[in-house]
Amino acid sequence: MSDAELVLRSTRVITPEGARAATVTVSAGTITAVLPYDAEVPATARLEDFGDHVLLPGLVDTHVHVNDPGRTEWEGFWTATRAAAAGGITTLIDMPLNSLPPTTTVENLRVKQQVAADKAHIDVGFWGGALPGNVKDLRPLHDAGVFGFKAFLSPSGVDEFPHLDQDRLAQSLAETAGFDGLLIVHAEDPHHLAAAPQHGGPRYADFLASRPRDAEDTAIAGLIAQARRLDARVHILHLSSSDALPLIAAARAEGVRVTVETCPHYLTLTAEEVPDGASEFKCCPPIREAANQDLLWQALADGTIDCVVTDHSPSTADLKTDDFATAWGGISGLQLSLPAVWTEARRRGQGLADVVRWMSAQTAALAGLGARKGAIAAGRDADFAVLAPDETFTVDPAGLQHRNRVTAYAGKTLHGVVKSTWLRGERIFADGEFTEPKGRLLARPQ
């Protein structure tokens, strides 16, 4: 401990071995040791004692739409990373859409990086995109440091990012398998969507019927079959249909390299509570029924679902009309994801160590960042969130850092107040105040 510059102490530190009272030493932005609570602090080190507040590893959110450049009025790196920091998130991976240009070539990646460089309050990495015509761009993007490739199996909602049919999915998977890249997939089958009733209007029940579970289930079955045939790595994005869980579990048991995420809104909101016309609840795939939600939680507990990410997908308020057919589909959740998930997890008997596993350790591993992020352990980046887990607050949209303060959580009372957030040993957020941006741009580890 003699070379420690910073010492953090709490009666509740979430380590890979579980929660315990501990003292954490930091030097040059890196955790150097996790010691007993009563370890002596050297006179040259600064001590931060958090008492009974919980010290967590900073969260890693691998599914965020920052929309910058091109649709910066929807969000932007400055506002998105402030919202993330306020929610205890210290690393995010940006999706290749809905920015203009999309991250589908190395040239476009460089544009995105240049825009983000001086605006990032937390660390930021980038996914590439797999489109029908850019197979030739996938390896160069991989070599340039993207963390993997996003693909849609049904229309994405923006014209510049078309979806892959089964033949083009196979082409992209064959290419990524050649360099052991990761394809992350929005899995809804377009034929099942086209066959579903499309009424439009303000009734949430009609919207739910327009995005049936079998659209997800069929797309996931096809993706698993392709991954099995090509020995490719695939990741299923924002799973909402619990009907697909047995298929995923069986595929993993036979060695198919498939991982899966779900989102706070599927775990904390239910179709039964969505008011008609309230398109702040609209996302694709949709928020489903309470019985479906119970099975998602069971799958998190047994490990069938690997991780929880926000799929933060904001828009300007005018695009959230009361017609579910035409309203923009996306839920803003960066700042509220930790308290939303923790509120429901504690109700269901899950602990903060579970939340950390789903939202930090497993997401860091998905992105290949497990050697630096996702745990309070020696050698990892000194990224932390300090949480008062028993304190509550009522969500007021005016208090959100998102550029557009539309939220499906408005008026909800949540457990868990983020007191401060730390990036490489520097406090970047505390008591509603932020430092200047200190985030770095990340590349996939070679």
Disulfide bonds with the S-S distance in Angstrom:
none
